[in-house]
Amino acid sequence: MAFGWIRRAAGAPREAKASAAGAALAVQGAMRPIWSPRDRTSLTRQGFAGNVIGFRCVRMIAEAAASAPLTLSDGVRRLEVHPVLRLLGRPNPGQLGAEFLEAVYGHLLLSGDAYVEAAGELAGGGPAELYPLRPDRMSVAPGPDGWPEAYEYAVGGRKVRFTATGEAPGVLHLRSFHPLDDHHGMSPLEAAAASVDVHNAAGAWAKALLDNAARPSGAIVYRGPEGQGLSDQQYNRLMEELSENHAGARNAGRPMLLEGGLDWRPMGFSPSDMEFLETRTAAARDVAIAFGVPPMLLGLPGDATYANYQEANRAFWRQTVLPLVSKVAAGLADWLSRHRGEVVTLTPDLDRVSALAPEREALWRRVAGAEFLSEGEKRAMLGLPAERPA
């Protein structure tokens, strides 16, 4: 079995890509595409901080997941008061529960990894505080068998080492599935990286077009006497007038006066020729699909997958938000159970999610009318503990 750290330790040089200019004047062929780097820091900058679709997808998922109510049980009864619930309600002095969970979900979406540090210890056992750690500052220290032996967190020129072995490790590592890496998860941004680049490039092209008075590039052809070109003084004067009077959005629509055998020939494609809007919309839809957000919820045109907004929102919760909440809640419950020496489970309370209210109401009605089921069987079908709370 080959481990990811072996591949990374090899230090293979990064491939350098360059494009050569065509030999023909004023003729531009298809250039080799230039893609952004695929490391997690670059992906976050390009796909979250620099892309409105990626930003909105991550915020929508993280905020929705952090707002999902969690219930705690010991396997038999649902507990309304418990140290774990108090800890998740106020994980540390600087964050409330929703802020803490939003950070965990956000890191998991952006980098494929999320780390939570346990700090201090309560009198009855278990951590006193929880802190989300930035994945870009964390590195894995593999043991002799290739699996993580410790985690190293680098900040401010210092490194803090957390053991990854033992019954209750000091750091919880949550990660998404990655088929080619044993230690790190794969984020949706990795799969959507090409679409993010296309969307960003389309936006940059539109901005450059507007800065150039919404006109494509072109060439000024001099038709003077044969064998005679513009003098240096004439050339500099022409370039200066073009820059001052015909470039930029403030000069949009200003007529161009050409004299002395000068002629203007456009050299660019119009937005309709490039199907500019369709290309940008298609890239935006691809980014949304990678994150699992129905394009209808982002206001993207041309989406007819769902009959209405409510159906799209329900699918968003069922297919994207709830699986993420269940994954993180199960990881936190198992980790905190080992710290406290008792078994607790954390599950999302579906009856308190407004987007699922219609289908939950229908389920309750069907279960209540099933007279052949015992009370315990009905509670199990509804996802409730076997006994009523005391």
C-alpha positions in Angstrom: 0.0 0.0 0.0 1.4 3.4 -1.0 0.8 6.3 1.4 0.3 9.9 0.4 3.2 11.1 2.5 5.6 9.0 0.5 4.4 10.7 -2.7 4.7 14.1 -1.2 8.1 13.5 0.3 9.5 12.7 -3.2 9.3 16.4 -4.0 8.6 16.1 -7.7 9.2 19.4 -9.5 6.1 21.3 -10.6 5.5 21.2 -14.3 6.1 24.6 -15.9 3.7 25.6 -18.7 4.4 28.3 -21.3 2.8 29.3 -24.5 4.6 30.4 -27.6 3.4 33.4 -29.7 2.1 32.7 -33.2 4.3 33.8 -36.1 1.5 35.5 -38.0 0.8 39.2 -37.2 -2.6 39.9 -35.8 -3.6 36.2 -35.9 -4.2 34.5 -32.6 -4.8 30.7 -32.3 -6.0 28.6 -29.4 -3.6 29.0 -26.5 -2.8 26.4 -23.9 -5.1 26.9 -20.8 -3.5 28.3 -17.7 -4.9 26.8 -14.5 -4.6 28.0 -11.0 -2.5 26.0 -8.5 -4.3 23.1 -6.8 -3.0 23.5 -3.3 -5.6 24.2 -0.6 -4.5 27.8 0.0 -4.7 28.7 -3.7 -8.0 26.9 -4.1 -9.5 28.8 -1.1 -8.3 32.1 -2.5 -9.6 31.5 -6.0 -12.7 29.4 -5.2 -13.9 31.1 -2.1 -12.4 34.6 -1.5 -12.3 35.3 -5.3 -15.4 33.6 -6.6 -19.0 34.6 -5.7 -20.5 31.2 -6.5 -18.0 29.2 -4.4 -18.3 31.8 -1.6 -22.1 31.6 -1.6 -22.1 27.7 -1.7 -19.8 27.4 1.2 -21.7 30.0 3.3 -25.1 28.4 2.5 -24.0 24.9 3.5 -22.0 25.9 6.5 -24.6 28.3 7.9 -27.4 25.8 7.3 -25.5 23.0 8.9 -24.5 25.1 11.9 -28.2 26.0 12.4 -29.4 22.3 12.4 -30.4 21.5 16.0 -28.5 18.5 17.6 -30.0 16.1 20.1 -27.9 14.0 22.5 -28.8 10.6 23.9 -27.1 7.8 25.8 -28.5 5.2 23.5 -31.7 4.7 25.6 -32.9 8.2 26.5 -32.7 11.6 25.0 -30.9 14.0 27.4 -31.8 17.6 27.5 -29.1 18.6 30.0 -25.5 17.2 29.6 -21.9 18.6 29.8 -21.4 17.8 26.1 -24.4 20.0 25.2 -23.1 22.8 27.3 -19.7 22.4 25.7 -21.1 22.6 22.2 -23.2 25.6 23.1 -20.2 27.5 24.3 -17.0 25.7 23.0 -14.6 28.5 24.0 -14.6 32.0 25.3 -14.3 33.5 21.8 -17.0 31.6 20.0 -20.6 30.5 20.4 -21.7 27.0 19.3 -23.0 28.2 15.9 -19.8 30.0 15.1 -17.7 27.0 16.1 -19.7 24.6 14.0 -19.7 26.9 11.0 -15.9 27.1 11.1 -15.7 23.3 11.3 -18.1 22.9 8.4 -16.4 25.6 6.4 -12.9 24.1 6.8 -14.3 20.7 5.8 -15.9 22.1 2.6 -12.9 24.2 1.6 -10.0 21.9 2.3 -11.5 18.5 2.8 -10.2 18.4 6.4 -11.3 19.9 9.7 -9.4 19.8 13.0 -10.8 20.4 16.5 -8.5 20.8 19.5 -9.5 19.7 23.0 -8.2 22.1 25.7 -8.4 21.8 29.5 -10.3 19.2 31.4 -13.6 19.4 33.4 -13.9 18.0 36.9 -16.1 15.2 35.7 -13.8 14.4 32.8 -13.8 15.5 29.2 -12.4 18.7 27.6 -13.3 22.1 29.0 -13.0 24.0 25.7 -13.0 23.2 21.9 -11.1 25.1 19.2 -11.3 24.8 15.4 -7.8 24.7 13.9 -6.9 25.9 10.4 -6.1 22.9 8.1 -3.5 24.9 6.1 -1.4 25.1 9.3 -1.7 21.5 10.1 0.6 18.7 8.9 0.6 15.0 9.5 3.5 13.1 11.1 3.1 9.5 10.0 4.3 6.6 12.2 6.3 3.5 11.1 3.2 1.9 9.7 2.4 5.0 7.5 -0.7 6.1 9.5 -0.8 9.3 11.5 1.3 9.2 14.7 0.9 12.9 15.5 -0.3 16.2 14.1 1.9 19.3 14.0 0.3 22.8 14.0 2.5 25.6 12.9 1.7 29.2 13.9 3.8 32.3 14.6 7.0 30.5 13.9 6.2 27.8 16.5 5.0 24.2 16.1 2.7 22.5 18.5 2.6 18.7 18.4 -0.6 16.7 19.1 -0.5 13.0 19.5 -2.8 11.0 17.2 -2.6 7.8 19.1 -4.2 6.6 22.4 -7.7 6.3 23.6 -8.5 10.0 23.5 -6.3 12.0 21.1 -6.0 15.8 21.7 -7.1 16.6 18.2 -10.1 15.4 16.2 -9.5 15.0 12.5 -12.5 15.0 10.3 -12.0 14.5 6.6 -13.8 13.9 3.3 -13.3 10.9 1.1 -10.1 11.1 -1.0 -9.3 8.1 -3.2 -5.6 9.0 -3.6 -4.6 10.3 -0.2 -4.5 8.3 3.1 -4.1 11.3 5.3 -6.1 14.2 3.8 -9.6 14.7 2.4 -10.7 16.0 -0.9 -12.7 19.2 -1.0 -15.4 20.1 -3.6 -13.2 22.9 -4.7 -10.7 20.4 -6.1 -13.3 18.8 -8.3 -14.6 22.3 -9.3 -11.2 23.9 -9.8 -11.4 24.1 -13.6 -14.9 25.5 -13.5 -13.8 28.1 -10.9 -11.0 29.2 -13.2 -13.4 29.5 -16.2 -15.9 31.5 -14.1 -13.1 33.8 -12.8 -11.6 34.2 -16.3 -15.0 35.1 -17.7 -15.4 37.8 -15.0 -11.9 39.2 -15.6 -12.6 39.3 -19.4 -15.9 41.2 -18.8 -14.1 43.7 -16.5 -11.3 44.2 -19.1 -13.9 44.7 -21.8 -15.7 47.4 -19.7 -12.4 49.1 -19.0 -11.9 49.3 -22.7 -15.2 51.1 -23.3 -16.9 47.8 -23.9 -15.2 47.4 -27.3 -13.1 44.4 -28.5 -9.4 44.9 -29.3 -8.4 46.0 -32.7 -5.7 47.4 -34.9 -5.1 50.8 -36.6 -3.8 50.2 -40.1 -1.7 52.9 -41.8 -2.3 53.4 -45.5 0.4 55.9 -46.3 2.7 56.0 -49.3 4.2 52.6 -50.2 7.3 51.8 -48.2 6.7 54.7 -45.8 5.6 54.2 -42.2 4.8 56.5 -39.3 7.6 58.4 -37.7 8.5 58.0 -34.1 6.8 61.3 -33.3 3.6 60.4 -35.1 3.5 57.0 -33.5 3.9 58.3 -30.0 1.3 61.0 -30.6 -1.2 58.4 -31.9 -0.7 56.1 -28.9 -1.0 59.0 -26.5 -4.3 60.1 -28.0 -5.7 56.6 -28.0 -4.8 56.1 -24.4 -6.3 59.4 -23.2 -9.3 59.7 -25.4 -10.5 56.2 -26.4 -9.5 53.8 -23.5 -11.4 53.2 -20.3 -15.1 53.2 -19.4 -15.2 57.0 -19.2 -14.5 57.2 -22.9 -17.3 54.8 -23.9 -19.0 55.9 -27.1 -16.6 58.6 -28.0 -16.1 58.8 -31.8 -12.6 58.2 -33.2 -11.2 60.6 -35.8 -8.6 59.0 -38.0 -6.6 61.0 -40.5 -3.6 60.7 -42.7 -4.4 57.2 -44.1 -5.3 55.6 -40.8 -8.0 52.9 -40.7 -9.5 51.0 -37.7 -10.0 47.2 -37.9 -11.5 45.3 -35.0 -9.7 42.1 -34.0 -11.8 40.7 -31.2 -14.9 38.5 -30.9 -18.1 40.0 -29.6 -19.7 38.5 -26.5 -22.4 36.9 -28.6 -19.8 35.2 -30.7 -18.0 33.8 -27.7 -21.3 32.7 -26.0 -19.9 34.6 -23.1 -22.9 34.5 -20.8 -23.7 30.9 -21.5 -20.1 29.9 -20.7 -20.0 31.8 -17.4 -23.4 30.4 -16.4 -22.4 26.8 -17.2 -19.2 27.2 -15.1 -21.3 28.6 -12.2 -23.6 25.6 -12.4 -20.7 23.2 -12.4 -19.3 24.8 -9.2 -22.8 24.7 -7.5 -23.2 21.0 -8.5 -19.8 20.1 -7.0 -20.8 21.5 -3.7 -24.3 19.9 -3.9 -26.2 23.2 -4.0 -29.2 23.3 -6.4 -28.5 26.0 -8.9 -32.1 27.3 -8.4 -31.2 28.4 -4.9 -28.4 30.5 -6.3 -30.6 32.2 -8.8 -28.8 30.8 -11.8 -31.0 30.9 -15.0 -32.1 27.9 -16.9 -32.5 25.5 -14.0 -35.6 23.3 -14.3 -34.5 20.3 -12.3 -36.9 21.0 -9.4 -40.6 22.0 -9.7 -40.3 24.9 -7.2 -38.0 26.6 -4.7 -39.3 24.6 -1.8 -38.5 21.3 -3.5 -35.0 22.5 -4.3 -34.5 23.6 -0.7 -35.7 20.3 0.6 -33.3 18.4 -1.7 -30.5 20.7 -0.5 -31.1 19.8 3.1 -31.6 16.1 2.4 -28.7 15.5 0.0 -26.1 18.0 1.2 -26.7 19.5 4.6 -27.9 16.6 6.7 -25.2 14.1 5.5 -22.6 16.7 6.5 -24.2 17.3 9.9 -24.5 13.6 10.6 -20.9 13.0 9.7 -19.5 15.8 11.9 -21.9 15.0 14.7 -20.9 11.3 14.7 -17.2 12.2 14.8 -17.6 14.7 17.6 -19.8 12.3 19.7 -17.3 9.4 19.3 -14.3 11.7 20.1 -16.0 13.3 23.2 -17.2 9.9 24.4 -13.7 8.6 24.5 -12.6 11.8 26.4 -15.4 11.4 29.0 -15.4 7.7 29.3 -19.2 7.4 28.5 -21.0 6.7 25.3 -23.1 9.5 23.9 -24.6 10.0 20.4 -25.3 13.3 18.6 -27.9 13.4 15.8 -29.7 16.2 14.0 -33.2 16.8 15.1 -35.2 16.5 11.9 -38.4 17.6 13.5 -36.9 21.1 14.1 -35.7 21.7 10.6 -38.3 23.9 8.9 -37.4 22.8 5.4 -38.4 19.2 6.2 -41.6 20.1 8.0 -44.0 18.8 5.3 -42.4 15.4 5.0 -41.9 15.0 8.7 -45.6 15.8 9.3 -46.6 13.1 6.8 -44.3 10.6 8.5 -45.7 11.3 11.9 -49.2 10.9 10.6 -48.4 7.5 8.9 -46.6 6.2 12.0 -49.4 7.4 14.4 -52.0 5.5 12.3 -50.1 2.2 12.2 -51.9 0.5 15.1 -50.0 -2.8 14.5 -46.7 -1.2 15.7 -45.7 -1.0 19.3 -44.7 2.3 20.9 -41.0 1.4 20.8 -41.2 0.5 17.1 -42.9 3.8 16.3 -40.3 5.7 18.2 -37.5 3.9 16.3 -39.2 4.7 13.0 -39.2 8.4 14.0 -35.6 8.3 15.0 -36.4 8.7 18.7 -34.7 6.9 21.6 -36.4 3.8 22.9 -37.6 5.5 26.1 -39.3 8.8 26.8 -37.2 11.5 28.5 -37.6 11.5 32.3 
